[in-house]
């Protein structure tokens, strides 16, 4: 008997959530519970991603509910990677994507 896993259908022919330069991705439900993940991303913090993006969404909205295109993208930047987090209001999920930084490449400011 095999263990059941939860997966979220993708719109493309590929079932993979990640492709270069993305090294990891996860999807949470509206309560911050992990639905699926792939690659190198810390799933123990999945609920925090949902909390952060929900707070940012409430700060960004001006009274009324924010439209899908107005939903903020939160970027968490470290010396090794960037994690971009966005809430998908239509689907009721939070998506976090991890991208490794290129070694030896400095970002211009």
C-alpha positions in Angstrom: 0.0 0.0 0.0 1.4 3.4 -0.9 1.0 6.7 1.0 -1.4 9.3 -0.4 0.0 12.6 -1.5 -1.7 15.8 -2.3 -0.9 17.4 -5.6 -2.1 20.5 -7.3 -2.9 20.1 -11.0 -0.8 22.2 -13.4 -1.9 23.8 -16.6 1.1 22.6 -18.6 1.9 19.2 -19.9 4.7 18.9 -17.3 3.8 18.0 -13.7 6.9 19.8 -12.4 6.5 23.0 -10.4 10.1 24.0 -11.0 12.3 24.8 -13.9 15.7 26.6 -14.0 16.5 29.1 -12.5 13.9 28.1 -9.9 15.3 25.6 -7.3 12.2 25.1 -5.2 8.5 25.9 -4.9 5.6 25.3 -2.6 1.9 25.8 -2.6 -0.2 26.4 0.6 -3.9 26.5 1.2 -5.6 29.6 2.6 -4.8 28.5 6.1 -1.1 28.0 5.5 -1.2 24.3 5.3 1.3 22.8 2.8 -0.4 21.3 -0.3 2.6 20.4 -2.3 6.3 21.2 -2.8 9.2 20.4 -5.0 12.9 21.1 -5.0 14.9 23.0 -2.3 12.6 25.1 -0.2 12.1 24.9 3.6 8.6 23.5 4.0 8.7 23.9 7.8 8.2 27.6 7.2 5.3 27.3 4.8 2.7 28.8 7.2 4.9 31.9 7.6 4.8 32.5 3.9 1.0 32.6 3.9 1.0 34.9 7.0 3.4 37.3 5.5 1.6 37.6 2.1 -1.8 37.9 3.9 -0.5 40.8 6.0 1.0 42.5 3.0 -2.2 42.1 1.0 -4.2 43.8 3.8 -1.7 46.7 3.9 -1.7 47.1 0.1 -5.5 47.1 -0.2 -7.2 50.5 0.0 -10.4 49.7 1.8 -11.8 47.3 -0.8 -10.6 43.9 -1.7 -7.5 43.9 -3.8 -7.9 42.7 -7.4 -5.8 39.7 -8.5 -3.4 41.9 -10.5 -3.0 44.1 -7.4 -1.8 41.3 -5.1 1.7 42.1 -3.8 4.7 39.9 -4.4 6.9 39.6 -1.3 10.6 39.0 -1.9 12.7 37.5 0.9 16.4 38.0 0.0 19.3 36.2 1.6 22.9 35.9 0.5 22.2 32.6 -1.1 18.7 32.9 -2.6 15.5 34.8 -3.1 12.1 33.5 -2.2 9.1 35.2 -3.9 5.7 34.8 -2.3 2.4 35.7 -3.8 -1.2 35.0 -2.9 -3.5 33.7 -5.7 -6.9 35.0 -4.7 -8.7 33.2 -7.5 -7.5 29.8 -6.3 -7.2 30.7 -2.6 -3.6 29.5 -2.4 -0.2 31.0 -1.6 2.7 30.2 -3.9 6.4 30.5 -2.8 9.2 30.2 -5.3 12.9 29.9 -4.4 15.6 31.0 -6.8 19.3 30.5 -6.1 21.6 33.5 -6.6 24.4 33.2 -9.1 27.8 32.9 -7.4 30.1 35.8 -8.1 27.4 38.0 -9.6 26.8 41.3 -7.9 23.4 43.0 -8.1 23.6 46.6 -9.3 21.7 49.1 -7.2 
